Amino acid sequence: MKTTPEHNERMAKLTFASVYPHYVTKVEGKGRTREELHRVIEWLTGFDDGQIQQQIDKKSTFEQFFESATINPNARLITGVICGYRVEEIDNALTQKVRYLDKLVDELAKGRKMEKILRVEAG
């Protein structure tokens, strides 16, 4: 899906620290925990709790946040619509990663099982 250059620029400049409290509020409001949120963020980015806090403290933009991240190879399995965009069709790599994170947080808040959210392959 084609996003506009303005939209992509807005995503790049948005700080993780400004969005993180909204993620926490969203998942805790639906009975999930901050620990579960961190597990989801760690699965996608490779960041542990300390590194997540560092990104918040540094007020990293999403561009800086994802430049520092090691994206999970199974992130490509994240599909569906978030904020009106089909995540697998987003043509800007950074915007797609931001929307991957949004989608995972949304799935967590909706009560989806952790194995499904983390795209654990049935063995």
C-alpha positions as CSV (number, residue, x, y, z in Angstrom):
1,M,0.0,0.0,0.0
2,K,1.3,3.4,-0.9
3,T,1.7,5.8,2.0
4,T,2.4,9.5,1.4
5,P,5.9,10.9,1.9
6,E,4.4,13.2,4.6
7,H,2.9,10.3,6.4
8,N,6.3,8.4,6.3
9,E,8.1,11.5,7.5
10,R,5.6,11.9,10.4
11,M,6.2,8.2,11.4
12,A,10.0,8.7,11.3
13,K,10.0,11.8,13.5
14,L,7.5,10.5,16.1
15,T,9.3,9.5,19.3
16,F,8.9,6.1,20.8
17,A,8.7,7.8,24.2
18,S,5.6,9.7,23.1
19,V,3.7,6.6,21.9
20,Y,4.9,4.1,24.6
21,P,2.5,5.3,27.3
22,H,-0.4,4.9,24.9
23,Y,0.7,1.3,24.3
24,V,0.8,0.7,28.1
25,T,-2.6,2.3,28.7
26,K,-4.2,0.3,25.8
27,V,-3.0,-3.1,26.9
28,E,-3.4,-2.5,30.7
29,G,-6.9,-1.2,30.0
30,K,-7.7,-4.6,28.4
31,G,-6.3,-6.6,31.3
32,R,-2.9,-7.3,29.8
33,T,0.4,-6.4,31.5
34,R,3.4,-4.2,30.9
35,E,5.5,-7.3,31.0
36,E,3.5,-8.8,28.1
37,L,3.9,-5.6,26.2
38,H,7.6,-5.7,26.7
39,R,7.7,-9.3,25.6
40,V,5.9,-8.3,22.4
41,I,8.3,-5.4,21.8
42,E,11.3,-7.6,22.5
43,W,10.1,-10.2,20.1
44,L,9.8,-7.7,17.3
45,T,12.9,-5.5,18.0
46,G,15.3,-7.6,20.2
47,F,15.2,-4.9,22.9
48,D,15.1,-6.2,26.5
49,D,13.5,-4.2,29.3
50,G,16.6,-2.0,29.9
51,Q,17.0,-1.2,26.2
52,I,13.4,-0.3,25.9
53,Q,13.8,2.1,28.8
54,Q,17.0,3.5,27.1
55,Q,15.0,4.2,24.0
56,I,12.4,6.0,26.1
57,D,15.0,8.0,28.0
58,K,16.8,9.0,24.8
59,K,13.5,10.1,23.3
60,S,14.5,8.1,20.2
61,T,12.4,8.8,17.1
62,F,10.9,5.7,15.5
63,E,13.6,6.1,12.8
64,Q,16.3,5.8,15.5
65,F,14.4,3.2,17.4
66,F,14.2,0.8,14.4
67,E,17.7,1.6,13.2
68,S,18.9,0.2,16.6
69,A,16.6,-2.8,16.5
70,T,17.1,-6.3,15.2
71,I,13.8,-7.1,13.6
72,N,12.5,-10.6,14.1
73,P,12.7,-12.6,10.8
74,N,9.1,-13.8,11.5
75,A,7.8,-10.2,11.5
76,R,6.9,-10.8,7.8
77,L,4.2,-13.1,9.2
78,I,2.4,-10.1,10.7
79,T,-0.6,-9.4,8.5
80,G,-3.9,-7.5,8.7
81,V,-5.2,-4.0,8.9
82,I,-4.0,-1.4,11.4
83,C,-4.9,2.3,11.2
84,G,-6.5,1.7,7.8
85,Y,-3.4,0.2,6.3
86,R,-2.8,-3.5,5.4
87,V,0.6,-3.9,7.1
88,E,2.0,-6.5,4.6
89,E,1.4,-4.0,1.7
90,I,3.0,-0.9,3.2
91,D,5.8,0.1,0.8
92,N,7.9,2.2,3.2
93,A,10.1,-0.1,5.4
94,L,10.1,2.2,8.5
95,T,6.4,2.9,8.4
96,Q,5.8,-0.9,8.0
97,K,7.9,-1.6,11.1
98,V,6.0,1.0,13.1
99,R,2.7,-0.5,12.0
100,Y,4.0,-4.0,12.8
101,L,4.5,-2.8,16.4
102,D,1.0,-1.2,16.4
103,K,-0.5,-4.4,15.1
104,L,1.2,-6.5,17.8
105,V,0.0,-4.1,20.5
106,D,-3.5,-4.2,19.1
107,E,-3.5,-8.0,19.1
108,L,-2.3,-8.1,22.7
109,A,-5.0,-5.6,23.8
110,K,-7.6,-7.7,22.0
111,G,-6.7,-10.7,24.1
112,R,-5.0,-12.8,21.4
113,K,-2.9,-15.7,22.8
114,M,0.8,-14.8,23.2
115,E,1.8,-17.8,21.0
116,K,-0.3,-16.3,18.1
117,I,1.0,-12.8,18.6
118,L,4.6,-14.0,18.6
119,R,4.0,-16.1,15.5
120,V,5.1,-19.3,17.1
121,E,5.0,-22.0,14.4
122,A,3.1,-25.1,15.5
123,G,5.6,-27.9,16.0
